Amino acid sequence: MKKLKISILCMLLLFAILLNLTGCVKQVRAQNLMDGITPNKISGNYDLTEGSVQITDFSLRLFRNAKSQGSTIISPLSVLCALGMLSNGAQGETKEEIENAIGMSSDELNLFLYTYVNSLPQGEKYKLSVANSIWANDSFLANEDFLQTNKDYYDADIYKAPFNGATLKDINNWVSNKTDKMIPKILNEISKESLMYLINALAFEAEWQVIYEKDQVRNSIFTTENGEELQKEFMYATEGSYLENENAIGFKKHYKGSKYAFVALLPKNDQTVNDLLNSLNGEELQSLLKSPKYATTYTSIPKFDTEYTVELKEALGSMGISSAFDNESASLSKIGTVEGGNLYVGSALHKAFISVGEKGTRAGAVTVMDLCGSAGPMEQPVYIYLDRPFVYMLIDTETNIPFFIGTLMN
């Protein structure tokens, strides 16, 4: 009897462990249309040094247009992946606007991002993971070429779902899983006009090359631009180099393996942060980061957590991407067609999170392009009330053969 009790306890303990392990990853129940389908092989690679200036310049312009008065964090890479997927379904003026804003053709952006993402270094103490997905309303017939291109270049998971409460939960679970739970939720609801979501998710986690010890962390004053003084915990260290130009001074702090680094830039000469941002373009920032000056450099970084959510419609519009958001002029028919209407981007939602502490940095980001269908001319409604005896049947939609037929008489 005693042995039986022990066996039962062991089984319950094992069940609890398994339940805890499976609970770490939230399940996505939607049908993945690309299960078992491999992407086509991409030939050639993009010279990343050649495209880095355009991408850096786009990143700076995007940040300037998306930032708020308070602390801001965005991931230009996440937005670029979402725009890249979108551009594969765009044509005409809509496609030109996206290409002009980024400084690359759609084909060049596909190859650049494919090369970049597949060359990202990963290690035991550092990783940057990138995931993409496409969610199609099961009432919407998506263009297969559009889906295949985004599978080939972006390795997108492609789901078909009824866009109900279960789909909403699936999308948020997918986002939570792909951001290592840093962003547990991105959507509060699915609108009636939504036909497709293009989603990118990023997760970054890295340990400092040299972790801060307890005696390197102490309280000090952080002074805001309006002169307010705040007590904060700062992490102090010594670096061997610094960055400087006429507008900024700063430093790099490397993560394990030196494959990734934290960069900080302080405005000089009584400039504000906005002044510094406005002085930078892609070429100047690339030059600054590639030209460190070597000297003993004492540094401090405040410990901080920041989360930021922004609707990018206005920011992208100010960068020249406007027709994609117009329900009349958007040209996105390569994605799919809307019966009697037009496909357009209803919203471009971006959410980002970062946490910087003694051991390292964690950061996550999500970008969601909500593709909606504008309605065609309104027809007179038809009312069919089953308020008297009627016939009913169950059929399979492939052959339309009824496998149940009945009548309801009372």
N, C-alpha and C positions, 0 to 999 in steps of 0.2 A: 504493500500500500504506500509506503514511504517512497519507494522508487517511482511509483506511478505519479505521485505528487511532484517529485523532482522533474520527471519527464514533461509533465504538463507545464510547469513553471518555465522550463527551458524553451518549450515550444512557444509559449506566450512572449517570452523575452525576444526570441528570434523574430517572431511576427512583428513586434514593436520596432525592432531595429530595421527590418525590411520596410515597414510602413514609413519610418522616418526618412530612410534613404530615398524611396520613391517620391516622397513629398518634397524633396529638394527641387525637383523639376516639375513645373506646372504643365499638365497635359493639354495638348492642342488636339481637339477632336475633328476639326475640319478636314475634308479630303484634300490631300496634297496631290495635285495632278501630275507632279514630276517625280513621284516615287518610282524608282526603278529606271528612270530616264536620265541618262548622263548628258551633260552639255557637249556641244560640238567642240572639237579641238580648235583653239585659237592659234593661228600661225603668227609668229613675230612678236616683238615686244616694243614698247614705247621707250624712247630715251628719256628717262625721268628728269635728268638734269636739264634737258631742253624745255620741258613743259613746266618746270618748277616755278619759274617766275610768273607765268600766267595764273597758275593755281594759287600761288601765294598772294598775288594781286587781287584775285577774286575773293579770297578769304578775308583780306583786309577790308575791301569794299563792303562785303556782306556784313562783317562785324560792325562797321561804322553805321550801316543802315539799320541793323537789328538791335543795337544796344539801347539800354534804358539809362535813366539818370543814375540808377543804383548799380550794384554789382551785377555783372552780366557774364554768362558763359554760354558759348555755342560751339558746335562742331561743324566747321565748314566741310569736312570730309563727308559727314553724314548727309548734309544738304546736297553736296555734289553727286553723291550716289543716287539720291532720290531724283534729282534733276536729270541725271544721265539716263535713268530708266524712263523718265517722262519723255525726254527728247527722242527716244527711239519710237515713240508713237506720234510725234509731232511732224508737221510739214508746213510749208509756206512761211508766213510771217511769224507764226508761233515758234517754229524751229529756229528761224534766223535770230529772233530775240534771245533765245536761250544760248545759242552759240556765240552771239556777240557779247553777251554779259559775261560768259566764262572765258572767252578768248580762244576757243577751240571749236572745231566742228564736232558734230555728234559722234562721228566715227573715231575721231582722235580722242575724245573724252572717254569713249568706251575702252579703247586700247590703253589709254593712260591709267584709268582706274583699275582695269584688269591687271596690268603690270604692277602697279603700285601695291594693291591689296595682296597679290600673290608673292610679293617680295618683302612683306612686312616681317621683321624678325620676331621670333617667339622663343621664350626661354622659360626656365623653371621659375625665375623671379621677375619676369616681365612678359606681358602679352598685350597685344592690341587685336581684338577680334572684330570682324566686320560681317554683318549678316543682312540680307535683303529678302523681302517677301512681297508677293503680289496677291491680293485678296479680291476675287471677282464675285460679284453678286450672281447667284445661280440663274438669275433672269437675264443676265447680260452675256452676249456672245462676243468674247474677246478674239482679236486677231491672233492666229497661231504664230505668225512670223514675229509679232511683237513679243509674245511670251517666250519664244525660242531664243530671240536675240538677248533678252534679259536673263535667260537661264545661262546662255553661253558666256556672257561677259560679267554678269553680276551674281551668278550661281543662285538666283532667286528661288526661294520656295514659292510655289504657286498653288494657291488654295481656291476652291470653289465652295461657296457657302451661301446659306439663305439670308444673310445679313439680318439676323435677329439677335435676341439676347445671348444666345449661345455663341454666336460669331463674335459679338463684342467681348465676351469673356475669353474666347480663343485668341483674339488679337492682343488683348492685354497680357495674356499668359505668354504668348510668343515674345512680346516686348520684354517682359520680366525675365524670361529665360535667357534671351540674347544680350541683356545688359547686366547679367549676374545679379538681378533683383535690385539694381541701383535705381531703375525706373520701373516700379511695379505696375504702373498704369499710365496709358497715354490718352485713351478715349473714354469719355463719359457716356456717349451715346452714338448711335449710327443714324444718320438722317435718312429720311425717306427718299431723298434724291441721290444718295450715294450708290454708285455702281461698281467702283473699284478703289482699292487703297494700294498705293505704292509706299512701302515702308523700308527704311533703313535703320539699323540699330548698331551701335558701337559699344564696346566695353574695353576699357584700359585699366590695367592694374600692374603696378611695378614697385619694386622695393628700391630705396635709395642705394646708390653705390656704397655710400658710407652712412649707416643709420645714425640718427641723432641719439646721443646718450642723455641720461637724465639731467646731468649738469649743464647740458647745452640748451636746455629748455627753461626759459624764465619769463616772467611778466615784464612787459614794457608798454609804452604808449604808442597807439596808432592815431595819427592826426588826419582827419578828413580834409577835403578841399575847402570846406567852409570854416575850418579851424577847430572843430569839435575834437576833443581828446578822449580816446577810448582805451581802457585797460585790456590788453590781449596777451595771450601766450605766444612767444616768439621762439623760433628755433635758430640757434647761432652756429656758424661753421666757418671754416676757412677754405677758400678755393684758390686755384693757381692761375686763374685768368679772369678777365672781365670783358665786357662789350661796351663800346662807346662810339657815338658820332656826335654831331653838333646839337642834336635834339634830345639825346637819351644816353643814360649809362645804366648798365645792368650786368647780369651774369647768367651762365648756364650751370645747372646742377644735374649731374648725370644719375640715371638709374642703373641698376645692376646690368653689367654687360656693355654699358655705354651705347646701347642701341637706341635709347630714348633719353630725353633730357627735359628738365623743367627750365624754362627761360623766363626771366623777369627783367623788365625795362622800366626805369624811372625817368620821368620828364626832367629836363634841365632848364635852367635859366627862367625860373618862375612860370614855366609853361604848365598848362593843365593836361590831364590825360587826353582830353579831346584834341588839344593842340598837337600832342605827340602822335595820336592816331592819324590825324589829318596830314601830318608831314610824311607819313610812310606810304610807300607803294611796294609792289612785289620785288622790284629790282633792288631798291634800297634795303629792304629787310633781309633779303637773301645775302646781300653784300655784308651787312652788319653781322649776321650770324656766322658767316664764313671767315670773319676776320677778328678773332679774339686778340686781346692784348694781354701779355703775360706779366703778372706781378702777384705778390701775395694779396689776396682779396678777402676781406672779412665781410661776411654776409649774414643777413637774418631774413627769415620768412615767417610771417604769422601763420599759426595753425588756423585753417579755415575750412568750412563746408559751404558750398554755394549751389543753389538750384535755380534754374531760370527757364521759363516757358514763354515762347513768343510765337505769334502768328506772323509768318513771313510774307504774306501777300503784299503788304505795303513796302517792305524792304526790297523784295525782288522787283516790285513794280518800279521803284525808284532807280533800279539798276537796268531797267529797260525790258523786263519780262512782265508784260501786262496782258497781252492778248490771251494767254493761256487761262487767265482768270475771268475772261469775258464770255458769258454764255452764248453770245452771238458770234464773236469773231474768233474764238478759239478754234484751232485746226489740229485736232487730235484724233482724226478718224482712223489713223493707222493702228490705234489701240483697239478700236471696235466701233460699232455703229449704234446709234440710238434711234429707234423707230420714231420718225416724225419730230426729232429734236436734234440737239447738239451736245457733244461731250466737252466738259470744261473742268478746270481745277477749282473746286469749291473752297478749299482752304489748304494751306501749307503749314502744318503745325510742327514746331520744333521744341524739344525739351532736352535740357542738359543738366548734368550734375557732376560736381567734383569735390573730392575730399583730400586735403593735404595735411599730413601729420608726420610724426617722428619716423615712422617706418617707411613711408612712401606715399604713393598717390593712387586713388581710385577715381575713375571718371566714366560716365556713361552718357550716351546721347541717342535720341530717336528723332527721325524726321518722317512725317506722314503726309503724303499727297492724297487728298480726298477728291477722287474724280466723280463728278456728278453729271447727270443727264438733264438738260433743259427740256421741258415738255414742248411738244408741237402745239398746233392750234387746238383749243379746247373743244371737245365734242359734247353734245347734249348727253347728260347722264341717262343711264338705263336702270330701271328698278325692277328687280326680280325677287319677289318675296314668296318663299315656299309656304304660303299660308293656306294651301288647299292640297288635296291628294296629288302625289307626284311619283314619277319613276326615278330610280337611281341605279347606278352601276359602278363597279370598280374595274378599271382597265389598266393595261400596261401601255405606256405612251409610245413604245417602239412600234407595236403592231395595231394599237387601239382596239385590241380584242378584249371584250368585257369578261372578267373572270368571276364577277358577281353582278347579278341584276336583281333589282327588287322594286317594290312599290311601297309607299307609305300612305295608308288610307285614313288613319285616324291617329 
